[in-house]
């Protein structure tokens, strides 16, 4: 985020709402278009509830994403001010396509090393 500010380039945060983290630095906060939030709080509640009601076994694994409320974008005043309504609508449309299964998001779980390397290489510029 410091580099974004130094170069006056936009950035996207991760894990928590980075623009709120830097709210005391208005220039930096305004350069953070959004953040991809990992809603650990929602995930913990879901897992604990699953253990209580017997749908989640201790020691088993589970994958959580948009559908479960574990992943989302920060939708704050900075996002609304710096990202056009057209682009926000497109993001919402794509999110809905993930939710209804039109877009399937791959995971590295279960992939072998060669498949993971191929996916990484395909994403390189």
C-alpha positions in Angstrom: 0.0 0.0 0.0 3.0 2.3 0.6 4.2 1.6 -3.0 0.7 2.4 -4.3 0.8 5.7 -2.5 4.3 6.6 -3.6 3.4 5.9 -7.3 -0.2 7.1 -7.0 -1.4 3.8 -8.3 -4.5 1.9 -7.3 -4.3 -1.2 -5.1 -6.6 -4.0 -4.0 -6.3 -5.1 -0.4 -6.6 -8.6 1.0 -7.8 -10.4 4.2 -9.3 -7.3 5.8 -10.6 -4.0 4.7 -7.3 -2.3 4.0 -8.8 1.1 3.2 -10.3 1.2 6.7 -7.0 0.1 8.2 -5.4 3.2 6.5 -8.4 5.6 7.1 -6.0 8.1 8.8 -4.1 8.4 5.5 -6.7 9.7 3.1 -4.5 9.4 0.0 -3.6 5.8 0.7 -7.2 4.9 1.6 -8.5 6.4 -1.6 -6.1 4.4 -3.7 -7.4 1.1 -2.3 -10.3 0.3 -4.6 -11.6 -2.6 -2.6 -10.3 -5.5 -0.5 -11.0 -9.2 -0.8 -12.2 -10.1 2.7 -11.6 -13.4 4.3 -14.6 -13.6 6.7 -12.9 -15.8 9.3 -15.6 -14.8 11.8 -18.3 -16.2 9.6 -16.3 -19.3 8.9 -15.8 -20.0 12.6 -19.4 -19.5 13.3 -20.4 -21.9 10.5 -17.9 -24.6 11.5 -18.8 -24.4 15.2 -22.5 -24.5 14.4 -21.8 -27.5 12.1 -20.0 -29.3 14.9 -22.9 -28.6 17.3 -25.6 -29.9 14.9 -23.4 -32.8 13.7 -22.9 -31.7 10.1 -19.2 -30.9 10.5 -17.0 -33.6 12.0 -14.0 -32.7 14.1 -10.8 -33.1 12.1 -12.6 -33.0 8.7 -12.0 -30.4 6.1 -14.4 -28.0 4.4 -14.2 -25.4 1.8 -15.9 -22.0 2.1 -16.4 -19.2 -0.4 -18.8 -16.6 -1.6 -21.8 -18.8 -1.1 -21.0 -19.4 2.6 -20.2 -15.8 3.2 -16.6 -16.5 3.9 -15.2 -14.4 1.0 -16.5 -11.1 -0.2 -15.3 -7.7 -1.4 -15.4 -4.6 0.8 -18.2 -2.4 -0.3 -17.4 0.8 1.5 -17.4 4.5 0.7 -14.0 4.3 -1.0 -15.2 1.5 -3.3 -18.3 3.5 -4.2 -16.3 6.7 -4.8 -13.5 5.1 -6.9 -15.2 2.3 -8.8 -17.8 3.2 -11.4 -21.4 2.0 -10.9 -21.0 0.1 -14.2 -18.0 -1.8 -12.8 -19.7 -2.5 -9.5 -22.7 -3.8 -11.3 -20.4 -6.1 -13.4 -18.7 -7.4 -10.2 -22.2 -8.1 -8.7 -23.2 -9.9 -11.9 -20.1 -12.1 -11.8 -20.6 -12.8 -8.1 -24.2 -13.9 -8.9 -22.9 -16.2 -11.6 -20.6 -17.8 -9.1 -23.4 -18.2 -6.7 -25.8 -19.9 -9.2 -23.0 -22.1 -10.6 -22.6 -20.5 -14.1 -19.0 -19.8 -13.1 -17.1 -22.5 -11.3 -14.1 -21.3 -9.3 -11.3 -23.9 -9.4 -9.3 -24.9 -6.3 -5.9 -26.3 -5.9 -7.2 -28.9 -3.4 -6.7 -32.3 -5.0 -4.6 -31.0 -7.9 -1.2 -32.6 -8.5 2.0 -30.4 -8.6 2.0 -30.3 -12.4 -1.6 -29.0 -12.6 -0.8 -26.3 -9.9 2.3 -25.2 -11.8 0.3 -25.0 -15.0 -2.4 -22.9 -13.4 0.3 -20.5 -11.9 2.1 -20.3 -15.3 -1.2 -19.5 -17.1 -1.8 -16.6 -14.8 1.6 -15.0 -15.4 1.8 -11.9 -17.7 
